């Protein structure tokens, strides 16, 4: 399975609230489970 996350904030780069935490932690966990997961964030 391949998953693409599109988020306005990601904890390592831009953080204003809880969305950044989820946008960072969830893809990491999916990769740990063997899923091809990518995250994109607009500039």
N, CA, C and O of each residue as an XYZ file, in Angstrom:
172
protein
N       0.845     -1.166      0.000
C       0.000      0.000      0.000
C       0.897      1.238      0.000
O       1.958      1.249      0.624
N       0.463      2.263     -0.697
C       1.171      3.541     -0.707
C       0.237      4.614     -0.151
O      -0.939      4.671     -0.510
N       0.768      5.460      0.725
C      -0.025      6.513      1.365
C       0.695      7.841      1.190
O       1.904      7.928      1.402
N      -0.045      8.874      0.804
C       0.498     10.225      0.691
C      -0.277     11.129      1.640
O      -1.492     11.276      1.506
N       0.417     11.734      2.596
C      -0.186     12.684      3.522
C       0.088     14.092      3.020
O       1.233     14.438      2.732
N      -0.951     14.902      2.913
C      -0.815     16.323      2.576
C      -1.250     17.104      3.810
O      -2.382     16.963      4.271
N      -0.359     17.919      4.339
C      -0.657     18.628      5.575
C      -0.078     20.033      5.539
O       0.972     20.268      4.942
N      -0.763     20.949      6.173
C      -0.292     22.338      6.224
C       0.812     22.535      7.257
O       1.483     23.567      7.259
N       1.004     21.552      8.133
C       2.087     21.631      9.115
C       2.569     20.236      9.480
O       1.787     19.288      9.552
N       3.873     20.130      9.707
C       4.519     18.881     10.112
C       5.513     19.249     11.205
O       6.258     20.218     11.060
N       5.534     18.498     12.287
C       6.279     18.869     13.499
C       7.733     19.257     13.254
O       8.222     20.191     13.890
N       8.436     18.578     12.362
C       9.850     18.891     12.162
C      10.074     20.226     11.448
O      11.169     20.785     11.519
N       9.056     20.741     10.764
C       9.248     21.926      9.920
C       8.380     23.119     10.322
O       8.871     24.247     10.359
N       7.114     22.894     10.619
C       6.211     23.981     10.998
C       5.191     23.427     11.984
O       4.529     22.427     11.705
N       5.067     24.079     13.137
C       4.151     23.570     14.160
C       3.424     24.717     14.833
O       4.042     25.621     15.396
N       2.090     24.668     14.766
C       1.279     25.629     15.503
C       0.259     24.926     16.391
O      -0.382     25.563     17.226
N       0.109     23.616     16.213
C      -0.864     22.901     17.027
C      -0.703     21.399     16.917
O       0.343     20.894     16.509
N      -1.764     20.695     17.291
C      -1.739     19.242     17.327
C      -1.663     18.576     15.965
O      -1.199     17.441     15.860
N      -2.111     19.261     14.915
C      -2.045     18.688     13.574
C      -0.613     18.329     13.206
O      -0.376     17.286     12.598
N       0.330     19.166     13.561
C       1.739     18.907     13.255
C       2.223     17.626     13.925
O       2.991     16.868     13.332
N       1.788     17.383     15.139
C       2.194     16.166     15.851
C       1.666     14.915     15.154
O       2.394     13.939     14.973
N       0.399     14.953     14.765
C      -0.212     13.809     14.087
C       0.392     13.626     12.702
O       0.650     12.498     12.281
N       0.621     14.727     11.991
C       1.190     14.667     10.638
C       2.612     14.138     10.639
O       3.124     13.736      9.595
N       3.243     14.133     11.773
C       4.592     13.588     11.902
C       4.565     12.157     12.446
O       5.246     11.278     11.916
N       3.793     11.926     13.487
C       3.798     10.627     14.169
C       3.104      9.518     13.372
O       3.598      8.391     13.329
N       1.983      9.822     12.751
C       1.232      8.778     12.046
C       2.005      8.204     10.856
O       2.085      6.982     10.731
N       2.573      9.030      9.982
C       3.368      8.453      8.888
C       4.561      7.630      9.384
O       4.885      6.600      8.792
N       5.209      8.067     10.448
C       6.337      7.305     10.992
C       5.886      5.919     11.446
O       6.587      4.933     11.215
N       4.741      5.839     12.078
C       4.224      4.552     12.537
C       3.835      3.669     11.352
O       4.076      2.462     11.378
N       3.245      4.249     10.330
C       2.879      3.463      9.153
C       4.117      2.892      8.460
O       4.108      1.745      8.015
N       5.178      3.691      8.370
C       6.436      3.206      7.785
C       6.997      2.067      8.631
O       7.503      1.080      8.097
N       6.904      2.207      9.938
C       7.385      1.154     10.833
C       6.639     -0.159     10.589
O       7.196     -1.239     10.782
N       5.386     -0.060     10.168
C       4.581     -1.251      9.885
C       4.747     -1.739      8.448
O       4.072     -2.680      8.031
N       5.647     -1.102      7.687
C       5.954     -1.583      6.345
C       5.173     -0.938      5.218
O       5.197     -1.437      4.093
N       4.483      0.156      5.488
C       3.704      0.853      4.465
C       4.553      1.965      3.860
O       5.229      2.701      4.580
N       4.515      2.086      2.526
C       5.232      3.148      1.823
C       4.451      4.445      2.031
O       3.376      4.625      1.458
N       4.987      5.336      2.841
C       4.262      6.535      3.256
C       5.112      7.773      3.003
O       6.292      7.802      3.353
N       4.514      8.797      2.396
C       5.198     10.066      2.113
C       4.367     11.208      2.692
O       3.152     11.097      2.850
N       5.050     12.305      3.003
C       4.375     13.492      3.535
C       4.767     14.687      2.679
O       5.948     14.894      2.400
N       3.782     15.473      2.263
C       4.052     16.716      1.538
C       3.409     17.869      2.291
O       2.363     17.722      2.922
N       4.065     19.016      2.206
C       3.591     20.213      2.889
C       3.783     21.399      1.946
O       4.868     21.557      1.386
N       2.758     22.238      1.754
C       2.929     23.402      0.881
C       3.907     24.404      1.491
O       4.060     24.473      2.710
N       4.559     25.168      0.641
C       5.510     26.166      1.137
C       4.819     27.375      1.652
O       5.474     28.313      2.108
